[in-house]
Amino acid sequence: MTFAVRASTAAVLCLCGSAFAAPAIDANIELDNTSRDGTYVAAADKGLTQSGRLELNVANKAGADAFVAGRATFLSKKDGTVATDDMWIQLGNASTDVKLGRFEAADLFPLAGDTLVNHAGTVYGANTLRGRKASDVFHAATTFNLGSGLAFELGLISTTTTNLSGATARGLRPVLSYTSGPLAAKLGLEQGEYNSGNKVSGFGLTVGYDFGAFKLTGNYAQGKQDATIDDTQSAYALTVAVGGLSVGAISAKNDATGGDTRVQTGYVSYSMPLFGIKGATITPAVSVSKAADSVANTNKEETAFRVRLHYDF
């Protein structure tokens, strides 16, 4: 851990000291105080826990018609470990660009104010191949700006068969997006495999509209995500954001031989300024979820509460 901290610090100092680079540097700290309970939660995980991280971001972009951009996000976590969140380089021009490295591609199931959204079962969101996988996974996304608010992103994740286990994946993920004033929409597909050869195939659609006083977002996703790719999973969500208040409802159905599992989740979060200090917020959040399994004839539920403290340095 000591070596990783020194390496991260040295990298930042080298960037700051370069005569040819003027990177933007910012940092923030976030602390989550969370309580979980319910039949879906393992006995050892019930009760009050605390997690958090300090995030340091270094980014820069250079060029006019053609450009090169880069970003790195270093994390120092409360559990005593360090990690890298984002680390990518992007190159191209106004019409086409390519991003390579560790990052997340387009979100096909965005949830407003998702400070705490815990499900009592599986909810498919067409984001399995979105990115931020294991360190040795190749990830690239090429974006074509087609004009009039229309863009096409083609994501590729690849790794070796030997390393296809754990938090990794490989496959293709094309996404078409459209933005016009207050309207934003994305439609995408994903096809590939993850975690020791489990297959994934599905699509997602999200549409958001900013009414000024509030923003409304609707999502729908459907796919197959298991080792045999026999069972179909679907989910939809409706979220509304009004200032710092976010409210969402998610419903999912996972088909299985002889029946299905239905998962219903609702959440609320409210982000408020802390003592009127710029960059400081406190966000209480509640998440309630229930799952009914008609095959096993069981019902499980989870209720969670969180208070998040956030401060931008």
N, C-alpha and C positions, 0 to 999 in steps of 0.2 A: 504494500500500500504506500509506503514511504517513497519508493522509487516512482510509482505512478504519479503521486502528488508533485514530486520534483520535476518529472518529465513534462507534466501539464504546465507547471509554472514557467519552466524554461522555454516552452513553446510560445507562451503568451509574451514573455519578455523579449524573445527574439523578434516577434512580430511588431511589438511596440517600438523596438529600437532600430528597426530597419529604416533607412533613408528613403526607400522606395515605396513604403507602405504606410498608409494612414488609416488603420482599421478602426471601425466603430466598436467600442467595448462597453458592455453594460453587464450588470449583475443583479440578481435578486435572490431572496431567500424565502422559502415556503415551508410551513409546518402544519401538518394535518393531525388533528386529535379526533380519533374515530372510535365509535362504539358499534358493535354488531351483535345481533341476537336473532334467534329463530331456528327452526328445525333444519333448515338448509345449511346452517353454519356448524362446522365441526366444534365439538365441545372445547377443544384447545384454542379455538380462534374467537370464542365469545368474550365479550368484555371490552375494556378500554385499551386502545393501543395508540402509539404516537410514531409518526414517520415524517421525514422531511428531507430537503436538500437545498444546498446553495448552488445556484446556476450562474456560470460565467460564460458570456457570449462574445465571440470575436468574429467580426464580419467585415467584408470589403467588396467593392465592385469598381472595376476600372474599364474604360473604353467608351466610345461613342456609338458609331454604327455597329461595330462588333465589340463584344464585351467579355470579360472574365470576372466571375464572382465566386466567393468562397465563404464558408461559415463553419465554425466549430463551436460546440456547446459542451462545456465540461461541467460535471456534476460532482459535488462532494456531499455524500449522503449521511444522514443521521446515524445509520448503522455502522459507520466507520469506513465504508468503502468509497471508492471513486469510480466514475464511469464517464463514458462519452455518449451524449444524446444524439446530436447531429454532427456530422463531419462530411462536408461535400464540396465539390467544385462544379461550377456551371459555366458553360461557354456557348456563345451563339450571337444572334442579332435579334432585331425586332420581329422577324418572321419565324425564326426557328432557333431553338436552343436545346442543349443536352445537359442533364444534371447527373453526376456520378458520385457515388459514395454512400453514406449512411443518412437517410432522410425518410420522410413520409410523403408519399404521393397524394393525389386528390382523395379527399374524404367523401365516400359515397353514403355514409350514414351519420352525418354530423348531429350532435346534440348540444343545444344551447346551454351554457352554464353547467357543464357536466362535471362539477366538483365531486359529486358522489352519485354514481348510477350502478348499483349492484343488482345483478339478476339472480333469481333462484333457479336458473337453468340456462341452457344454451340459447343465445340470440345471435343469429347470423346477420351481418351487416355489410357483406361484400367488401370487406377490408382485410381479408386474410393475407393477401399478397401486396398490401399497401406499402410495407417497408419496415425499416428499423429492425432487421433480423440479426442473426448471429454475425460475428465480426468478419468471417471469411466469405460471406455471401456477396456475390456481385449484384449490384443494383444500379440500374440506369433508367432514366425517363426522358424521352424526347418529346418536346412540345412544339406543335405547329400552330401559330397564330393565324387563323384563316380570315380574320377581319370581321368587322361589325359585331364584335363581342363574342365571336365563335372561336374556340380553340380545341385542339385534339392532342391528348397526352397518351403516349404509348410507353408503358412501364414494362421492364424486363427484370426479373429476379432469377438468378441461376446459382447453383452450387454443385459440388460433386455428389455422386450417389453415396459415397462413403460418409460424407458429412451431412446427409439429409436426415437429421435427427435433432430433437430439441427445438429451440427457438429459431428455426430456419425454414426456408421455402424456396420453390422455383416455379416459374410460370410467366404468363403474359397478362397484362392488365390495361386494355385500351379504355380511355375515358373521354367523352365529348362534353364540353362545358359551354354554357352560353350565359352572358351577362349583358343586361340592358337596363340601365338606371337602377331601380329598386329590385328588379327581378334577377335571380341567379338560379341556374339549374345545371345539374350534372347527370349524365347517364353513362354507366360503365359496366364492363364485363371483367371477369377474372377466370382463368383456366390454368390449373397446375396441380402441385402437390406440396405438402408440408409435413413436418414432424414424422419422420420415418416412413414416408411414402403414402400418407393419407391424401386422398384425392380431394380437390376442391374445384367446383364449377358453379358459377352463378352470375347474377347481375344486380345492380343497384341503381336507384333513381332518387335524387333529392331535388326539391324545388323550394326556394325561399323567396319571400317577398317582404321588403321593408316598407311598412306603412307610415313610418315616421314616428308615431307614438309607440309602436311596437313592431317586432319582427316575427313573422310566422314561418316555420319550416316544416315541411312534410317529407318523410323518407319511406322508401319501400325497397326491400331486398328479398331475393329468392335464390336458393342454390342448394347444392349437395356438398356436404363437408364431412366426410368420414372415410374409413378405410375401404369400404366396398362401394361407396357412392350410390347406395340404394335408396336412402331416405331423403326426402325433400324438406328443406327448412325455409320458412318465410317469416318476415318481420316487417312491421310498419311502425312509424313513430310520428308524433305530432308535438312540436315544441314551440313555445312562445317566449320571447324575451322582451321585457319592459324595463328599460334602464338596467339596474343591477339585479332585477328579479327574473329568474328563469324557471319555467314550469314545463314538464314533459311527461308524456305517456307513451309507453312502448308495449306492443303486443306481438308475441311470437308464437308460431306453431311449428312443431317438429314432428313430422310423420314417422311412424314406425310400424313394423309388422303387427297387425292386430289392434292398432289404435294410434294415439298421438300424445305428445306432451305440449301443453299450452302454458306459456309464461306471460304474466302481466306485471309490468313494472311502472311505477310512478315516482317522480322525484321533484323536489323543489330546492332551489338555492337562491340566496340573496346576498350579493356582494355590497358591502357598505364601507365608506371611508373610515379610517381609524384615526381618531383624534384630529381630523382635518389635515393630516400630514400627507403631502404629495407622495403618491406611490405606495401608500400603506392602506391595506384593506383587511377586513375581517368578513368571512363568508360562512355562515351557518348553512348546512344542507341536510336534507332528509331523503332517504330512498326506501321505498317499500316494494317488495316483489313477492309474487306467489306463483307456484308452478303446480299444475295438476297433470299427473301421469295416468292416462286411462289404461295403459298396458299393465303397469304394476299396481294400479288402483291406489296410488299414494298422492298425498298433497304435502308440499314443502313451502316454507316461506322464510323471508329474511327482512328484517328491519334494521336500518343502519342510520347513524347520525354522525355528522362530522362538523368540526369547526376548523376552518382553514385560515391561517394568518399568512399574509403575503406582504413583502416589502421590497420595492425597487430601490436599489442603491443610487 
